[in-house]
């Protein structure tokens, strides 16, 4: 009897880049070990920023080590995802790619919730990194005693890690039990409690600067007693804003989903945007380059000449969190890019969203962070009619897939009967603003007074469907790149608002 053919075992994830890994690993290890050499040689520098100063500029050894950890984060995720994918499949954490041939019926199983190993690897690296920012204090004898240790910085660091750990745990619980949207909202608030409490304990700022001329307008309304110059202290109201911030950052990434790579790509671009914003505050730039670009006082090595003292420390701490996050997102995008071999799940969205909120709260740039979420804000506002029940909201609002052309088209919400008046008004307004495309029921007898024209279908209210309406059907990977391009444009607008429009609007540099 002929022997039955044995099918080869299914592999998960895209093959890791072996040559790239062999190149990156030695570089990352050198960057990590180099700041430790003075400790090994018992030559502790006096500056917490530098092993040695070059032309009076600090070299930031911990930041150098953080770059090494970022490279290690990339390599770790690239190799870790294929190793753990089969275990996730066996535990039932799997799904089919609905936007491929076969889709829901015969498509291959793809492991889900792989944001968990990504977050776990990130947290492990961040715990190993803890000694590096404080390595200048590791002396055999300290005349000032243990009180000289920067407890405040360590507390900020550890509270951010605790919030990330909590967000990861709750996100994975969401993946396991598929929690309803109305029950998801408190989850980020619970995870943010450690960060918010530490922010309060270190005297977190609750005041905001008003635009120029605004104080005079309040003075005419006899409200000037609430002002200190052009600064108003919001008190508990500001903490309400900080509570809502992680709720928005986590869920807004989760809502803008549905195609291969889109959650990870938007998280990567936002992380890079936050990182670039942090680097503007650090005195690490070449004086020759700054002089060429026309900056004042280029010898200081600062893009922002007023960025000194505590503001540098805050953004340096943010860099420590963002660099490995960029490595994790890049590594996971290797497997999640079209055609995806791994799905991130809600765990990844909770974890990355909480990372952004934690660094923004501890670094005192929560308003700047919101600017980097401009596409997510647009997507949330556009989605509101469906999220709040004015328009029917299907479980999946991802685009529709055409197997004949291998292209994606806008998905539709279909009305079997005339929609309510409030729904009609909302959709007509959105159609007038060219945000949706409507189809109308055509009466077979136009002269009949009983048969009236009504909306038969509308495109689903997401930025992904909005782009398909305006740019036409396209392949999934090109649509993802288009969303990424929109995210990049949003970040460029954010930087313009923050450093150009903001200076004019508020009448000076905004710290």
Rosetta blueprint (number, residue, H / E / L):
1 X L
2 X L
3 X L
4 X L
5 X L
6 X L
7 X L
8 X L
9 X L
10 X L
11 X L
12 X L
13 X L
14 X L
15 X L
16 X L
17 X L
18 X H
19 X H
20 X H
21 X H
22 X H
23 X H
24 X H
25 X H
26 X H
27 X H
28 X H
29 X H
30 X H
31 X H
32 X H
33 X H
34 X H
35 X L
36 X L
37 X H
38 X H
39 X H
40 X H
41 X L
42 X L
43 X L
44 X L
45 X L
46 X L
47 X L
48 X L
49 X L
50 X L
51 X L
52 X L
53 X L
54 X E
55 X L
56 X L
57 X E
58 X L
59 X L
60 X L
61 X H
62 X H
63 X H
64 X H
65 X H
66 X H
67 X H
68 X H
69 X H
70 X H
71 X H
72 X H
73 X H
74 X H
75 X H
76 X H
77 X H
78 X H
79 X H
80 X H
81 X H
82 X H
83 X H
84 X H
85 X H
86 X H
87 X H
88 X H
89 X H
90 X H
91 X L
92 X L
93 X L
94 X E
95 X E
96 X E
97 X L
98 X L
99 X L
100 X L
101 X L
102 X L
103 X H
104 X H
105 X H
106 X H
107 X L
108 X L
109 X E
110 X E
111 X E
112 X L
113 X L
114 X L
115 X H
116 X H
117 X H
118 X H
119 X H
120 X H
121 X H
122 X H
123 X H
124 X H
125 X H
126 X H
127 X H
128 X H
129 X L
130 X L
131 X L
132 X H
133 X H
134 X H
135 X H
136 X H
137 X H
138 X L
139 X L
140 X L
141 X L
142 X L
143 X L
144 X L
145 X L
146 X H
147 X H
148 X H
149 X L
150 X L
151 X H
152 X H
153 X H
154 X H
155 X H
156 X H
157 X H
158 X H
159 X H
160 X H
161 X H
162 X H
163 X H
164 X H
165 X H
166 X H
167 X H
168 X H
169 X H
170 X H
171 X H
172 X H
173 X H
174 X H
175 X H
176 X H
177 X H
178 X L
179 X L
180 X L
181 X H
182 X H
183 X H
184 X H
185 X H
186 X H
187 X H
188 X H
189 X H
190 X H
191 X H
192 X H
193 X H
194 X H
195 X H
196 X H
197 X H
198 X H
199 X H
200 X H
201 X H
202 X L
203 X L
204 X L
205 X L
206 X L
207 X E
208 X E
209 X E
210 X L
211 X L
212 X L
213 X L
214 X H
215 X H
216 X H
217 X H
218 X H
219 X H
220 X H
221 X L
222 X L
223 X L
224 X H
225 X H
226 X H
227 X E
228 X E
229 X L
230 X L
231 X E
232 X E
233 X E
234 X L
235 X L
236 X H
237 X H
238 X H
239 X H
240 X H
241 X H
242 X H
243 X H
244 X H
245 X H
246 X H
247 X H
248 X H
249 X H
250 X H
251 X H
252 X H
253 X H
254 X H
255 X H
256 X L
257 X L
258 X L
259 X L
260 X L
261 X L
262 X H
263 X H
264 X H
265 X H
266 X H
267 X H
268 X H
269 X H
270 X H
271 X H
272 X H
273 X H
274 X H
275 X H
276 X H
277 X H
278 X H
279 X H
280 X L
281 X L
282 X L
283 X L
284 X L
285 X L
286 X L
287 X H
288 X H
289 X H
290 X H
291 X H
292 X H
293 X L
294 X L
295 X L
296 X L
297 X L
298 X H
299 X H
300 X H
301 X L
302 X L
303 X L
304 X L
305 X L
306 X L
307 X L
308 X L
309 X L
310 X H
311 X H
312 X H
313 X H
314 X H
315 X H
316 X H
317 X H
318 X H
319 X H
320 X H
321 X H
322 X H
323 X H
324 X H
325 X H
326 X H
327 X H
328 X H
329 X H
330 X H
331 X H
332 X H
333 X H
334 X H
335 X H
336 X H
337 X L
338 X L
339 X L
340 X L
341 X L
342 X L
343 X L
344 X L
345 X H
346 X H
347 X H
348 X H
349 X H
350 X H
351 X H
352 X H
353 X H
354 X H
355 X H
356 X H
357 X H
358 X H
359 X H
360 X H
361 X H
362 X H
363 X H
364 X L
365 X L
366 X H
367 X H
368 X H
369 X H
370 X H
371 X H
372 X L
373 X L
374 X H
375 X H
376 X H
377 X H
378 X H
379 X H
380 X H
381 X H
382 X H
383 X H
384 X H
385 X H
386 X H
387 X H
388 X L
389 X L
390 X L
391 X L
392 X L
393 X L
394 X L
395 X L
396 X L
397 X L
398 X L
399 X L
400 X E
401 X E
402 X E
403 X L
404 X L
405 X L
406 X L
407 X E
408 X E
409 X E
410 X L
411 X L
412 X E
413 X E
414 X E
415 X L
416 X L
417 X L
418 X L
419 X L
420 X L
421 X H
422 X H
423 X H
424 X H
425 X H
426 X H
427 X H
428 X H
429 X H
430 X H
431 X H
432 X H
433 X L
434 X L
435 X L
436 X L
437 X L
438 X E
439 X E
440 X E
441 X E
442 X L
443 X L
444 X L
445 X L
446 X L
447 X L
448 X L
449 X L
450 X L
451 X L
452 X L
453 X L
454 X E
455 X E
456 X E
457 X E
458 X E
459 X E
460 X L
461 X L
462 X L
463 X H
464 X H
465 X H
466 X H
467 X H
468 X H
469 X H
470 X H
471 X H
472 X L
473 X L
474 X E
475 X L
476 X H
477 X H
478 X H
479 X H
480 X H
481 X H
482 X H
483 X H
484 X H
485 X H
486 X H
487 X H
488 X H
489 X H
490 X H
491 X H
492 X H
493 X H
494 X H
495 X H
496 X H
497 X H
498 X H
499 X H
500 X H
501 X H
502 X H
503 X H
504 X H
505 X H
506 X H
507 X L
508 X L
509 X L
510 X L
511 X L
